């Protein structure tokens, strides 16, 4: 159990268009809830479901009826619309009601500038709402500037964290530092052994340093520090879209929320992520922070960053037993 200075609960909201998730609405809601628990809270009552627009469904029914009527129904409908000077095409293209979106914006407006996370299944859920996707996102940002938008469907290619271990053979390890949580200046020791410049990732030095400082300092301030060792790995395999900072601990506190500061550091709205769980391999807590690679990185045809496999990596073990 963490002492003073522990991370506070981060509020999480969810939003989805039911027409885009089909019969998976409850499953997607469960995924959002699982993510919310990682931030120390719950999204129950804060997931907003946008119902399908009625006009496309009505037109689909009319089309089926038209086929059964040997193609006589729709021509009569068009004639009736023309007689009443109704632009049928414009009517069919009319923006759908977005009741859930406006309810979401009302809820975000009450967040009082508190940092939070809005989880959406995929970027496409901001399309077809009567405004371009960019304007919808702008409205969300203007309403709640400290709430980051993240997507469930953006898979960065990293394996399931709970099934991983800090294996020496895993690909793309740029730094590997083991330090006791109670040793003096533990964060500084880790920092001094992470060298990104020679990997062409010097632009990420700032966020990586901040992530390490937040996680290592939190472990050092915990009442379990005396019996907790940390193994910090910085990884970026070839083809990855993000750089990962993974902190493996011998102390299990996987139910604790991740520090709030990490939300801003990893840029959730640009593809970053924060995930904490209990490793089924080590039996203790592991935290992974994925930091988006800078736009200047070279990309392959699929838009992924192209990084060659490093020939060497930094591996340090610090005997910090007090």
VENWOCOR-V45519 format. One record per backbone hydrogen bond with DSSP energy under -0.5 kcal/mol. NH is the residue of the N-H (numbers start at 0). CO is the residue of the C=O. Records with the same first field share a line. If there is no record, write none. Layout:
BEGIN
NH: CO / CO
END
This chain:
BEGIN
5: 2
9: 38
10: 8 / 114
12: 116
13: 45
14: 118
15: 47
17: 15 / 49
19: 16
20: 16 / 17
21: 17
23: 20
24: 21
27: 23
28: 24
29: 25
30: 26
31: 27
32: 28
33: 29
34: 30
35: 31
36: 32
37: 33
38: 34 / 35
39: 36
40: 35
45: 42
47: 13 / 45
48: 46
49: 15 / 47
50: 48
56: 52
57: 53
58: 54
59: 55
60: 56
61: 57
62: 58
63: 59
64: 60
65: 61
66: 62
67: 63
68: 64
69: 66
70: 65
71: 65 / 68
75: 71
76: 72
77: 73
78: 74
79: 75
80: 76
81: 77
82: 78
83: 79
84: 81
85: 80
86: 84
87: 85
90: 86
91: 87
92: 88
93: 90
101: 97
102: 98
103: 99
104: 100
105: 101
106: 102
107: 103
108: 104
109: 105 / 106
110: 107
111: 108
113: 110
115: 145
116: 10
117: 147
118: 12 / 116
119: 149
120: 14
124: 121
125: 122
126: 123
128: 130
134: 131
135: 131
136: 132
137: 133
138: 134
139: 135
140: 136
141: 137
142: 138
143: 139
146: 143
147: 115 / 145
149: 117
151: 119
152: 120
154: 152
155: 153
162: 159
163: 160
166: 164
169: 166
172: 169
173: 171 / 233
174: 233
175: 313
176: 231
177: 315
178: 229
180: 227
181: 224
182: 179
185: 182
188: 184
189: 185
190: 186
191: 187
192: 188 / 189
193: 190
194: 192
195: 193
198: 195
199: 196
200: 195
203: 200
204: 201
207: 203
208: 204
209: 205
210: 206
211: 207
212: 208
213: 209
214: 210
215: 211
216: 212
217: 213
218: 214
219: 215
220: 216
221: 217 / 218
222: 0
224: 221
226: 223
227: 224
229: 178
230: 247
231: 176 / 229
232: 230 / 245
233: 174
234: 232 / 243
235: 171
238: 304
239: 236
240: 155
242: 290
243: 234
244: 288
245: 232 / 243
246: 286
247: 230 / 245
248: 284
249: 228
252: 250
255: 252
257: 37
261: 258
262: 259
263: 259
264: 260
265: 261
266: 262
267: 262
269: 266
270: 267
271: 266
272: 289
274: 287
276: 285
278: 276 / 283
279: 161
280: 161
282: 278
284: 250
285: 276
286: 246
287: 274
288: 244
289: 272 / 287
290: 242 / 288
291: 265
292: 240
296: 293
299: 303
302: 299
305: 297
306: 304
313: 173
314: 312
315: 175
317: 177
318: 316
319: 317
END
